[in-house]
Amino acid sequence: MKKFFAAIVAMMLAVPSFAQFASGGFELDKNNVYYGARMGLNLARMSGDIDHNSMKAGLNLGGVVGLRVSSSSPVFLESGFYYTQRGGKEGDNKMTIKYLEIPLVLKYGIKATDDIAVLPFAGPYFSYGIGGRIKGKAYDLDGSVMGKVDTSSFNFVNHADMGLKVGCGVEYDMLYMEAGYQFGIANIADDDAIDGTVHGNALFINFGVNF
């Protein structure tokens, strides 16, 4: 976690050097395309017929591109490509799932001041798991520890996932910050391992820059 926060600080300190070469961000009153870099934190959990329903911290890292889609309103369509870590935990057991993710969200720009824009957004996301582990301890019926658990997450859940992403961003010049929640819609439970449904959810906080 120390390395994660150090990376965020380094990125924020680097912004003034970018500002020498670009005006930064997008303007609500113009037709345009914008690009952005994002880094942040997931607090993820699993819901449904699985025990890993406590929040677990993970990394968000990606890039985005946005396009204005209305000539009369500040409406933008944003997509991108993320590496993201989700999963959940229960007691000593932690499930980590590493995803490649493509979101597709609509943003509406609200001019708060001459320098600040507020951008609520919503839309679907599509993810594919590229790795993951479940680590922890196995317990007997009497509560005694039987041994360690270290196995692939995909022994219990499927690789593909999709859901709904909602939240709100704030932009000041090139600086951007957003927070929101991802609601897992797809049932990612492996039918051979879990008799029921499992959904992946996450609270996220991202920082970044727009160009």
C-alpha positions as CSV (number, residue, x, y, z in Angstrom):
1,M,0.0,0.0,0.0
2,K,2.9,2.4,0.7
3,K,4.1,2.0,-2.9
4,F,0.6,2.6,-4.2
5,F,0.2,5.9,-2.3
6,A,3.8,6.9,-3.3
7,A,2.9,6.4,-7.0
8,I,-0.2,8.6,-6.7
9,V,1.9,11.4,-5.1
10,A,4.5,11.1,-7.8
11,M,1.9,11.3,-10.5
12,M,0.3,14.4,-8.9
13,L,3.7,16.2,-8.6
14,A,4.4,15.5,-12.3
15,V,1.2,17.4,-13.4
16,P,2.8,20.9,-13.5
17,S,5.3,19.7,-16.1
18,F,2.5,18.4,-18.3
19,A,0.8,21.7,-18.0
20,Q,3.6,23.4,-19.9
21,F,2.6,21.5,-23.1
22,A,-1.2,21.2,-22.9
23,S,-4.2,23.2,-21.7
24,G,-5.5,20.1,-20.0
25,G,-8.8,18.2,-19.8
26,F,-11.8,19.0,-22.0
27,E,-14.0,22.0,-22.3
28,L,-17.7,21.6,-21.8
29,D,-18.7,24.1,-24.5
30,K,-16.7,22.5,-27.3
31,N,-16.9,19.4,-29.5
32,N,-13.8,17.4,-28.7
33,V,-12.0,14.2,-27.8
34,Y,-10.0,13.8,-24.5
35,Y,-7.6,11.3,-23.2
36,G,-6.8,10.4,-19.6
37,A,-4.6,8.3,-17.3
38,R,-6.1,6.8,-14.1
39,M,-4.7,5.1,-11.0
40,G,-6.7,4.2,-7.9
41,L,-7.9,1.9,-5.2
42,N,-10.6,-0.8,-5.2
43,L,-12.4,-1.9,-2.1
44,A,-13.9,-5.1,-3.4
45,R,-16.2,-7.8,-2.1
46,M,-18.2,-10.8,-3.3
47,S,-21.9,-11.2,-2.8
48,G,-24.2,-14.2,-3.1
49,D,-23.5,-17.8,-2.2
50,I,-19.8,-17.4,-1.2
51,D,-18.1,-16.5,2.1
52,H,-15.7,-13.8,0.7
53,N,-18.1,-10.9,1.4
54,S,-15.8,-8.6,3.3
55,M,-14.0,-5.8,1.5
56,K,-10.5,-6.3,0.2
57,A,-8.2,-3.6,-1.2
58,G,-6.8,-3.8,-4.7
59,L,-5.3,-1.7,-7.5
60,N,-6.9,0.2,-10.4
61,L,-4.7,1.2,-13.3
62,G,-5.7,2.3,-16.8
63,G,-6.2,4.8,-19.6
64,V,-9.4,6.3,-21.0
65,V,-10.6,8.1,-24.1
66,G,-13.7,10.2,-24.2
67,L,-15.8,11.7,-27.0
68,R,-18.5,14.4,-26.9
69,V,-21.7,12.8,-28.3
70,S,-24.1,15.8,-28.2
71,S,-23.8,19.2,-30.0
72,S,-26.3,20.8,-27.6
73,S,-25.4,19.2,-24.2
74,P,-22.1,18.4,-22.5
75,V,-22.6,14.6,-22.8
76,F,-19.5,12.5,-23.2
77,L,-19.0,8.8,-24.0
78,E,-15.9,7.4,-22.2
79,S,-14.2,4.0,-22.6
80,G,-10.8,2.7,-21.8
81,F,-8.7,-0.2,-20.8
82,Y,-8.0,-1.1,-17.1
83,Y,-6.0,-3.6,-15.1
84,T,-8.0,-4.0,-11.9
85,Q,-7.9,-6.2,-8.8
86,R,-11.1,-7.3,-7.2
87,G,-12.2,-10.2,-5.1
88,G,-13.0,-10.3,-1.4
89,K,-12.1,-11.8,2.0
90,E,-13.6,-13.6,4.9
91,G,-11.5,-14.0,8.1
92,D,-8.0,-15.3,7.2
93,N,-9.1,-16.2,3.6
94,K,-8.6,-13.8,0.8
95,M,-9.7,-14.1,-2.8
96,T,-7.9,-12.0,-5.4
97,I,-9.1,-11.8,-9.0
98,K,-7.0,-9.8,-11.6
99,Y,-9.1,-8.5,-14.4
100,L,-8.6,-6.7,-17.7
101,E,-11.6,-4.4,-18.0
102,I,-13.3,-2.2,-20.6
103,P,-15.9,0.3,-19.3
104,L,-18.4,2.2,-21.5
105,V,-19.9,5.1,-19.5
106,L,-21.9,8.2,-20.3
107,K,-20.7,11.4,-18.5
108,Y,-22.6,14.6,-18.1
109,G,-20.6,17.7,-17.5
110,I,-21.7,20.4,-15.0
111,K,-19.7,23.6,-14.8
112,A,-19.3,24.3,-11.1
113,T,-16.9,27.2,-11.5
114,D,-14.7,28.6,-14.3
115,D,-12.0,26.0,-13.4
116,I,-14.0,23.1,-12.0
117,A,-16.3,20.6,-13.8
118,V,-18.4,18.0,-12.0
119,L,-19.1,14.8,-14.1
120,P,-21.6,12.2,-12.9
121,F,-21.4,9.0,-15.0
122,A,-23.0,5.6,-15.4
123,G,-22.7,2.6,-17.8
124,P,-21.7,-1.0,-18.2
125,Y,-18.3,-2.6,-17.8
126,F,-16.9,-5.8,-19.2
127,S,-14.1,-7.8,-17.5
128,Y,-12.0,-10.9,-18.1
129,G,-10.0,-12.5,-15.4
130,I,-6.3,-13.1,-16.2
131,G,-5.2,-14.4,-12.8
132,G,-6.2,-14.9,-9.2
133,R,-5.6,-16.8,-6.0
134,I,-7.4,-17.8,-2.9
135,K,-5.1,-17.9,0.1
136,G,-5.8,-18.5,3.7
137,K,-6.5,-21.4,6.1
138,A,-8.8,-24.5,6.0
139,Y,-10.7,-25.3,9.2
140,D,-12.2,-28.5,10.5
141,L,-15.8,-28.6,11.8
142,D,-14.5,-28.1,15.4
143,G,-12.7,-24.9,14.3
144,S,-9.2,-26.2,14.3
145,V,-6.9,-25.4,11.5
146,M,-6.4,-28.2,9.0
147,G,-3.8,-26.5,6.8
148,K,-3.2,-23.7,4.4
149,V,-5.3,-22.9,1.3
150,D,-3.6,-21.7,-1.8
151,T,-5.5,-22.3,-5.0
152,S,-6.7,-20.6,-8.2
153,S,-9.7,-18.3,-7.8
154,F,-11.0,-19.8,-11.1
155,N,-11.7,-23.1,-9.3
156,F,-14.7,-21.3,-7.9
157,V,-15.5,-18.5,-10.3
158,N,-15.6,-17.9,-14.0
159,H,-13.2,-15.7,-15.9
160,A,-15.8,-13.4,-17.6
161,D,-17.7,-10.7,-15.7
162,M,-19.8,-7.7,-16.4
163,G,-21.8,-5.2,-14.4
164,L,-22.8,-1.6,-14.0
165,K,-20.5,1.3,-13.0
166,V,-21.9,4.5,-11.4
167,G,-20.1,7.4,-9.9
168,C,-19.0,11.0,-10.1
169,G,-15.8,12.7,-11.2
170,V,-14.4,16.2,-10.6
171,E,-11.9,17.9,-12.9
172,Y,-9.7,20.9,-12.2
173,D,-7.6,21.9,-15.1
174,M,-5.7,18.6,-15.9
175,L,-6.3,17.0,-12.5
176,Y,-9.1,14.5,-12.2
177,M,-10.6,12.5,-9.3
178,E,-13.6,10.2,-9.3
179,A,-15.4,7.8,-6.9
180,G,-18.1,5.3,-7.5
181,Y,-19.3,1.7,-7.2
182,Q,-19.3,-1.3,-9.5
183,F,-22.3,-3.6,-9.2
184,G,-21.7,-7.1,-10.6
185,I,-24.6,-8.2,-12.8
186,A,-23.2,-11.5,-14.2
187,N,-23.3,-14.7,-12.1
188,I,-19.6,-15.6,-12.0
189,A,-20.0,-18.8,-9.9
190,D,-18.5,-21.9,-11.4
191,D,-21.4,-24.3,-11.6
192,D,-19.1,-27.3,-10.7
193,A,-17.9,-25.6,-7.5
194,I,-20.8,-23.4,-6.2
195,D,-24.5,-24.2,-6.2
196,G,-25.9,-20.7,-6.4
197,T,-24.9,-17.2,-7.5
198,V,-21.8,-15.0,-7.0
199,H,-21.4,-11.3,-7.9
200,G,-18.3,-9.2,-7.8
201,N,-18.7,-5.6,-6.4
202,A,-16.3,-2.8,-5.7
203,L,-16.1,0.7,-4.3
204,F,-13.4,2.6,-6.3
205,I,-11.5,5.9,-5.9
206,N,-9.4,7.0,-8.9
207,F,-7.0,9.9,-9.4
208,G,-5.5,11.0,-12.7
209,V,-5.0,13.5,-15.4
210,N,-6.8,14.5,-18.6
211,F,-5.2,15.7,-21.8
